[in-house]
Amino acid sequence: MMDVLTTEVLGNLVWQWAMAVGIAMAIGVLLRVSLWRVVHRLRAYADRTPTRLDNLLVELLDKTKSLFLIIISLYFASLALVLPEAADRVLRSVLIVGLLLQIGYWGNALVAYWIRRNVQRKISEDAAMATTMSAMGFVAKIVIWSVVVLAALDTFMDVTAIIAGVGIGGIAIALAVQSILSDLFASVSIIVDKPFVIGDFIIVGEQLGTVERIGLKTTRVRSLTGEQIIFSNSDLLSSRVRNFKRMYERRIVFSVGVTYQTPPELVERIPSLVRDIVEETPDTRFDRCHFKAFGDFALLFETVYYVLKPDFNVYMDAQQTINLAIMRAFEERGIEFAYPTQTLFLEPSSPEQP
């Protein structure tokens, strides 16, 4: 038995190999059990506290991979052996790569935790910001894993040439997807600057409707007639957008024309008559009413008032009430509305000469 234990295998005695295996198993079991107990107790503690730091710590510890624990166990077990320099370098490189991968998993868990905590809260408050935060989280994960992969490769080879190649390839890819990147950055600009948000009623050129969704490439608007209008974010950002949701009150201008046969006394009373009607209409503020001009076929009166609510239906209700009241008031006073007419004057012909 002693002869077997003292037999040399790959530069180390059998009993040294056995001890290294025992150390690896002991450290692996100890780390696994300790991690499980810490996570279990910390999770129970986190459920009873309002702070988020302990919840984040649970998320990170829970993402610790068994492979990483095995690599740690094997590395410390190898310290009990006499290994060639090349084997020692390989073990150190494997340890570094394992650590880098684990850092990547922790970073990924950190971003996922941030997205879950913030996006779920923002969806009900600001769906557009939730979309941006999700996109930012996706980009952050790509950056984390890109750094991890490059750092891991750097332990085995010179990555300078790879980085240079990636840089040239990145330029080519950027040129190929220029429109997509333009829409992506436009989306971030729209959501951060907030010229409009979901639920706003906007007019872009001849198109109008309510914003339904702000995506990474397009913004979708539901028109008044029911169809969905899809705008490219870059085109939308370069257009003049009229946002009616930001309107605090609506300025209304309308004109009324009466016939030239209306007596001056009644003409003089029309501005005060219209003012009384507007002031009696709910959700309005009277500004002015003037005898503006002598038209081609009417005496023109211009009225300006404000609707105190931005809702379009409130404006239409107010205008309808005012129009009906003006019709009744003019009818009671014998004031006639003017409309385009033509009057032909026929001169009598001279009698024929005998």
Residue pairs with C-beta under 8 A, 6 or more apart in sequence:
4 14
5 13
5 14
5 15
5 18
6 13
6 14
6 15
7 13
7 14
8 14
9 17
11 81
11 82
11 83
11 84
12 20
12 81
12 82
12 83
16 80
16 81
16 82
17 81
19 80
20 77
20 78
20 80
20 81
21 77
23 73
23 76
23 77
23 80
24 73
24 74
24 76
24 77
25 73
27 72
27 73
27 76
27 77
28 69
28 70
28 73
31 69
31 72
31 73
32 66
32 69
35 61
35 64
35 69
38 61
39 58
39 61
39 62
42 54
42 57
42 58
42 61
43 58
45 54
46 54
46 55
46 57
46 58
52 117
55 113
56 110
56 113
59 109
59 110
59 112
59 113
60 106
60 109
60 110
62 109
63 105
63 106
63 108
63 109
64 102
64 105
64 106
65 101
65 102
65 105
67 98
67 101
68 98
68 99
68 101
68 102
71 94
71 95
71 98
72 95
72 98
74 91
75 91
75 92
75 94
75 95
78 88
78 91
83 91
93 155
93 156
96 152
96 155
97 152
97 155
100 148
100 151
100 152
101 148
101 152
103 148
104 144
104 145
104 148
107 141
107 144
107 148
108 141
108 144
108 145
111 137
111 140
111 141
111 144
112 137
114 137
115 133
115 134
115 137
118 133
119 130
119 133
119 134
119 137
122 129
122 130
122 133
123 130
126 197
126 198
127 198
127 213
127 214
128 190
128 191
128 194
128 197
128 198
128 214
129 191
131 187
131 191
131 214
131 215
131 216
132 187
132 188
132 191
132 192
135 184
135 187
135 188
135 216
150 159
150 162
150 163
153 159
153 162
174 181
179 234
180 217
182 233
182 234
183 216
183 217
183 218
183 232
183 233
183 234
184 216
184 217
184 233
186 233
186 234
186 236
186 237
187 214
187 215
187 216
187 217
187 219
187 233
189 237
190 196
190 214
190 219
190 233
190 236
190 237
191 214
195 241
195 243
196 202
196 211
196 241
196 243
196 245
197 211
197 214
198 211
198 212
198 213
198 214
199 210
199 211
199 245
200 210
200 211
200 243
200 244
200 245
200 246
201 208
201 209
201 210
201 211
201 243
201 244
201 245
201 312
202 208
202 209
202 210
202 211
202 221
202 241
202 242
202 243
202 244
202 245
203 241
203 242
203 244
204 221
204 231
204 236
204 239
204 240
204 241
204 242
205 239
207 221
207 223
207 229
207 231
208 221
208 223
208 224
209 221
209 222
209 223
209 224
209 229
210 221
210 222
211 219
211 220
211 221
212 220
212 221
212 222
212 228
213 219
213 220
214 233
215 233
216 233
217 232
217 233
218 230
218 231
218 232
218 233
219 230
219 231
219 233
219 236
220 228
220 229
220 230
220 231
221 228
221 229
221 230
221 231
222 228
222 229
223 229
244 310
244 312
245 310
247 310
248 310
249 285
249 306
249 307
249 308
249 309
249 310
250 306
250 307
250 309
250 310
250 315
251 287
251 304
251 306
252 304
252 305
252 306
252 307
252 315
252 318
252 319
253 302
253 303
253 304
254 302
254 303
254 319
255 292
255 300
255 301
255 302
255 303
256 270
256 274
256 300
256 301
256 303
256 326
256 337
257 295
257 297
257 298
257 299
257 300
257 301
257 337
257 338
257 339
258 267
258 270
258 298
258 299
258 301
258 330
258 335
258 336
258 337
258 338
259 298
259 299
259 336
259 337
259 338
260 297
260 298
260 299
260 338
261 336
262 299
262 335
262 336
266 333
266 334
266 335
267 291
267 299
269 333
270 289
270 291
270 301
270 335
271 289
271 290
271 291
271 301
272 289
273 326
273 329
273 333
274 289
274 301
274 303
274 326
275 286
275 289
277 322
277 325
277 326
277 329
278 284
278 286
278 289
278 303
278 305
278 322
279 286
280 325
281 318
281 321
281 322
281 325
282 318
283 307
283 308
283 309
283 314
283 318
284 305
284 306
284 307
284 308
284 318
284 322
285 305
285 306
285 308
286 305
287 304
287 305
287 306
288 303
288 304
289 301
289 302
289 303
289 304
290 301
290 302
291 299
291 300
291 301
292 300
292 301
292 302
293 300
294 300
295 338
296 340
297 338
297 339
297 340
297 341
298 338
298 339
299 338
305 322
307 314
307 315
307 318
309 315
329 335
330 336
330 337
